[in-house]
């Protein structure tokens, strides 16, 4: 049930992120979540979008280096301690979280958390058995 994440390698200079978002918007791609990590010379832009295949195609056509990876998406309550509960489940199962970022749903009182882990299936099984709802690409497309 993993969701697709686009990892876009970009130069760390003025106008780079707006160039990516402009290309996506002109191709009717809607951003669902976004995270950027940077160094002095480059950035890693992580995107969850409503149409991963088209986004990958148009960004590649425009010269961007893209990697599509599967990540875990989990729905958590929007209250103090809820993220800790989810992370504790993974910690108990000895699952390392390489990185994470969160985004709020538009209408419900919860957040979605995107997790990069070594083994998606093991993480999903642990979280599901602890009562967390996993999210899918279909869920992302409904947002």
Secondary structure as a PSIPRED ss2 file (coil, helix, strand):
# PSIPRED VFORMAT (PSIPRED V4.0)

   1 X C   1.000  0.000  0.000
   2 X C   1.000  0.000  0.000
   3 X E   0.000  0.000  1.000
   4 X E   0.000  0.000  1.000
   5 X E   0.000  0.000  1.000
   6 X E   0.000  0.000  1.000
   7 X E   0.000  0.000  1.000
   8 X E   0.000  0.000  1.000
   9 X E   0.000  0.000  1.000
  10 X E   0.000  0.000  1.000
  11 X E   0.000  0.000  1.000
  12 X C   1.000  0.000  0.000
  13 X C   1.000  0.000  0.000
  14 X C   1.000  0.000  0.000
  15 X C   1.000  0.000  0.000
  16 X H   0.000  1.000  0.000
  17 X H   0.000  1.000  0.000
  18 X H   0.000  1.000  0.000
  19 X H   0.000  1.000  0.000
  20 X H   0.000  1.000  0.000
  21 X H   0.000  1.000  0.000
  22 X H   0.000  1.000  0.000
  23 X H   0.000  1.000  0.000
  24 X H   0.000  1.000  0.000
  25 X H   0.000  1.000  0.000
  26 X H   0.000  1.000  0.000
  27 X C   1.000  0.000  0.000
  28 X C   1.000  0.000  0.000
  29 X C   1.000  0.000  0.000
  30 X C   1.000  0.000  0.000
  31 X E   0.000  0.000  1.000
  32 X E   0.000  0.000  1.000
  33 X E   0.000  0.000  1.000
  34 X E   0.000  0.000  1.000
  35 X E   0.000  0.000  1.000
  36 X E   0.000  0.000  1.000
  37 X E   0.000  0.000  1.000
  38 X E   0.000  0.000  1.000
  39 X C   1.000  0.000  0.000
  40 X C   1.000  0.000  0.000
  41 X C   1.000  0.000  0.000
  42 X E   0.000  0.000  1.000
  43 X E   0.000  0.000  1.000
  44 X E   0.000  0.000  1.000
  45 X E   0.000  0.000  1.000
  46 X E   0.000  0.000  1.000
  47 X E   0.000  0.000  1.000
  48 X E   0.000  0.000  1.000
  49 X E   0.000  0.000  1.000
  50 X C   1.000  0.000  0.000
  51 X C   1.000  0.000  0.000
  52 X H   0.000  1.000  0.000
  53 X H   0.000  1.000  0.000
  54 X H   0.000  1.000  0.000
  55 X H   0.000  1.000  0.000
  56 X H   0.000  1.000  0.000
  57 X H   0.000  1.000  0.000
  58 X H   0.000  1.000  0.000
  59 X H   0.000  1.000  0.000
  60 X H   0.000  1.000  0.000
  61 X H   0.000  1.000  0.000
  62 X C   1.000  0.000  0.000
  63 X C   1.000  0.000  0.000
  64 X C   1.000  0.000  0.000
  65 X E   0.000  0.000  1.000
  66 X E   0.000  0.000  1.000
  67 X E   0.000  0.000  1.000
  68 X E   0.000  0.000  1.000
  69 X E   0.000  0.000  1.000
  70 X E   0.000  0.000  1.000
  71 X E   0.000  0.000  1.000
  72 X E   0.000  0.000  1.000
  73 X E   0.000  0.000  1.000
  74 X E   0.000  0.000  1.000
  75 X E   0.000  0.000  1.000
  76 X E   0.000  0.000  1.000
  77 X E   0.000  0.000  1.000
  78 X C   1.000  0.000  0.000
  79 X C   1.000  0.000  0.000
  80 X C   1.000  0.000  0.000
  81 X C   1.000  0.000  0.000
  82 X H   0.000  1.000  0.000
  83 X H   0.000  1.000  0.000
  84 X H   0.000  1.000  0.000
  85 X H   0.000  1.000  0.000
  86 X H   0.000  1.000  0.000
  87 X H   0.000  1.000  0.000
  88 X H   0.000  1.000  0.000
  89 X H   0.000  1.000  0.000
  90 X H   0.000  1.000  0.000
  91 X H   0.000  1.000  0.000
  92 X H   0.000  1.000  0.000
  93 X C   1.000  0.000  0.000
  94 X C   1.000  0.000  0.000
  95 X C   1.000  0.000  0.000
  96 X C   1.000  0.000  0.000
  97 X E   0.000  0.000  1.000
  98 X E   0.000  0.000  1.000
  99 X E   0.000  0.000  1.000
 100 X E   0.000  0.000  1.000
 101 X E   0.000  0.000  1.000
 102 X E   0.000  0.000  1.000
 103 X E   0.000  0.000  1.000
 104 X E   0.000  0.000  1.000
 105 X C   1.000  0.000  0.000
 106 X C   1.000  0.000  0.000
 107 X C   1.000  0.000  0.000
 108 X C   1.000  0.000  0.000
 109 X C   1.000  0.000  0.000
 110 X E   0.000  0.000  1.000
 111 X E   0.000  0.000  1.000
 112 X E   0.000  0.000  1.000
 113 X E   0.000  0.000  1.000
 114 X E   0.000  0.000  1.000
 115 X E   0.000  0.000  1.000
 116 X E   0.000  0.000  1.000
 117 X E   0.000  0.000  1.000
 118 X C   1.000  0.000  0.000
 119 X C   1.000  0.000  0.000
 120 X H   0.000  1.000  0.000
 121 X H   0.000  1.000  0.000
 122 X H   0.000  1.000  0.000
 123 X H   0.000  1.000  0.000
 124 X H   0.000  1.000  0.000
 125 X H   0.000  1.000  0.000
 126 X H   0.000  1.000  0.000
 127 X H   0.000  1.000  0.000
 128 X H   0.000  1.000  0.000
 129 X H   0.000  1.000  0.000
 130 X C   1.000  0.000  0.000
 131 X C   1.000  0.000  0.000
 132 X C   1.000  0.000  0.000
 133 X E   0.000  0.000  1.000
 134 X E   0.000  0.000  1.000
 135 X E   0.000  0.000  1.000
 136 X C   1.000  0.000  0.000
 137 X H   0.000  1.000  0.000
 138 X H   0.000  1.000  0.000
 139 X H   0.000  1.000  0.000
 140 X H   0.000  1.000  0.000
 141 X H   0.000  1.000  0.000
 142 X H   0.000  1.000  0.000
 143 X C   1.000  0.000  0.000
